[in-house]
Amino acid sequence: MATNKVIINYNRESDKSLDNLGRTAASSLDGNEHFIWTNGELQTLHGSSGKFSEDLGKVANGGSVEVASKNASRILLLEALNSVAVEVNRQADGDLVKLQSSGLRLAKSPSPTGVLPKPSGFKVVSGANSGELLCSVDANSSASVYLFFWTTVPAPGNMSDWHQVASTVRRKTISGLVPGTQYALRVAYQGAEPTLIYSDIITIYAQ
């Protein structure tokens, strides 16, 4: 199960967004009963947030010196936010109410993918070599591996009786088959959820 956390890296924030975030976090954490600050992280955040706001305000009518000063204070604010965010995550220990009270942004938890759908675009053709079949299927971004299954016809009803091979790409060559023998093949996407949805069966004679 995913643990609730706040974002600790704000490097991609625009200057305006970072300015607002710094001031919001400093205000939200000041006197916040959910957190105890013993190493000066909160004081550093207040100082770096104020300095960045001040330097940012000078950039519009300033020159290269003002821009350089703003960039330097931005780095200090990012470092302060990172330090505070790490401590917020440690003390909150996944408590959503505490995290929300910090004024920092919550990290988005990945949504469970669930059972992957029935594979689409499954194709099987003869390979360049005797006893070889080339399998392909449409890619699925949630699949960690593609499971290819094959057996002789008539195919057994239990999939555990089929041959199986896993591939990290959507194509797989199956070799060592008996020429003139009819084979049944199918494929399934494998993700975090162990349940498999199989493709329709394709039958083909090995050449």
Disulfide bonds with the S-S distance in Angstrom:
none
